[in-house]
């Protein structure tokens, strides 16, 4: 995590990184928390092509290199964290050169 500062207001903005790549940053004002998910060209293409991700999330990422989320309740955190998890796995795949182990889901 790094703390960055906005240009105009000098407000602190926590930014979260993995292996030198920014995953997301957060703006917290009052009761509202806004999170901005970041992608690069490679991860954006792979996220858009991943059918396991909700289509609404893929559409947000398809349009630009970032996606904004307003986190008002715990239910808003789920979709956002799904994108963070996928990007984390993509970066890990690039670094290690192997895909994560797929575990069967118990029914």
C-alpha positions in Angstrom: 0.0 0.0 0.0 1.2 3.5 -0.8 -0.4 6.8 0.1 -0.7 9.2 -2.8 -2.1 12.7 -2.7 -4.6 14.3 -5.0 -3.2 17.2 -7.0 -5.7 19.9 -6.2 -6.9 19.1 -2.7 -3.8 17.3 -1.3 -6.2 14.7 0.1 -4.5 11.4 1.0 -5.5 8.5 -1.3 -4.5 4.9 -0.3 -3.4 2.9 -3.3 -2.9 -0.8 -3.2 -0.2 -2.5 -5.3 0.9 -6.0 -6.1 4.3 -6.6 -7.6 4.7 -3.0 -8.6 1.3 -2.8 -10.4 -1.6 -0.8 -9.0 -4.7 -2.9 -8.2 -6.9 -0.1 -6.9 -7.1 3.1 -4.9 -9.7 4.4 -2.4 -11.4 7.7 -1.7 -13.2 7.9 1.6 -15.3 10.9 2.3 -17.8 10.8 5.1 -19.9 7.7 4.9 -19.1 7.0 1.3 -16.2 5.0 0.0 -15.3 5.1 -3.7 -12.9 2.5 -5.0 -11.2 2.7 -8.4 -10.0 -0.6 -10.0 -7.1 -0.2 -12.4 -6.1 -2.4 -15.3 -3.3 -2.4 -17.8 -3.7 -3.5 -21.5 -2.9 -7.2 -20.9 -5.0 -7.7 -17.8 -7.9 -5.7 -19.3 -8.1 -8.0 -22.4 -7.9 -11.1 -20.2 -10.6 -9.8 -17.8 -12.9 -8.9 -20.7 -12.5 -12.4 -22.2 -13.0 -14.2 -18.9 -16.6 -15.7 -19.0 -16.4 -16.5 -15.3 -16.7 -12.8 -14.4 -20.1 -11.1 -14.3 -20.8 -9.4 -17.7 -21.6 -6.1 -16.1 -18.1 -6.0 -14.5 -16.5 -7.0 -17.8 -18.4 -4.2 -19.6 -17.1 -1.6 -17.1 -13.5 -2.7 -17.7 -14.0 -3.1 -21.5 -14.7 0.6 -21.9 -11.6 2.0 -20.2 -8.6 1.2 -18.1 -10.3 1.8 -14.8 -13.7 1.0 -13.2 -15.3 3.0 -10.4 -17.2 1.5 -7.6 -19.2 3.1 -4.7 -19.0 0.9 -1.6 -22.0 1.7 0.6 -22.6 -1.8 2.0 -20.9 -5.2 2.2 -22.8 -6.4 -0.8 -21.1 -3.8 -2.9 -17.7 -5.1 -2.0 -18.2 -8.6 -3.5 -18.1 -7.6 -7.3 -15.2 -5.2 -6.7 -13.2 -7.8 -4.8 -13.9 -10.3 -7.6 -12.1 -8.1 -10.1 -9.2 -7.5 -7.6 -8.9 -11.3 -7.2 -8.8 -11.9 -10.9 -6.1 -9.2 -11.5 -4.1 -10.5 -8.6 -4.2 -14.0 -10.2 -3.2 -12.6 -13.6 -0.2 -10.8 -12.2 0.8 -13.9 -10.3 0.5 -16.1 -13.5 2.8 -13.7 -15.4 5.4 -13.7 -12.6 5.5 -17.5 -11.9 4.7 -18.6 -15.5 2.1 -21.1 -14.4 -1.7 -21.0 -13.8 -3.1 -21.4 -10.3 -4.3 -24.8 -9.3 -8.0 -25.3 -10.0 -9.8 -26.9 -7.1 -13.1 -28.8 -7.7 -16.1 -27.3 -6.0 -18.0 -29.6 -3.6 -21.6 -30.0 -4.4 
